[in-house]
Amino acid sequence: MERKVNSEKFQPIISASFNRFQLEQVLLWVQHNNVTTNSSFVHALKTLPLDEKGKPMNEKSKNRLSCGVSTLIVMEKEGQDLSRVRNIQVWSTPDKNKLDIRWDETQHIGKTRFEE
């Protein structure tokens, strides 16, 4: 029996997008809920009833918060000032362990790679 292999290269898909205000809301949610470690973040996602928008927590909002926190971590590592960012896009790969985070500023576009 012959197997056919799909030779198409995987294209990343967008997981979340934020403007500066929305990312600030994620940061406020993290601070308000005393999330300081990865384990406290996981616990917050499992136990808190509301997301950063004040809506009931569901899988979509958990994914969005995870992308937002990952973005904040990367931006901090890069020394990026949140007040200078306009839009942020978070793209994922099929294994979901890698995120491609892109943001645009008033002057140039920054791009980095984050691995969990």
Beta strands, then each sheet from edge to edge (+ up, - down):
strand 1: 13-19
strand 2: 85-92
strand 3: 98-105
strand 4: 109-115
sheet 1: 1+ 2- 3+ 4-
end
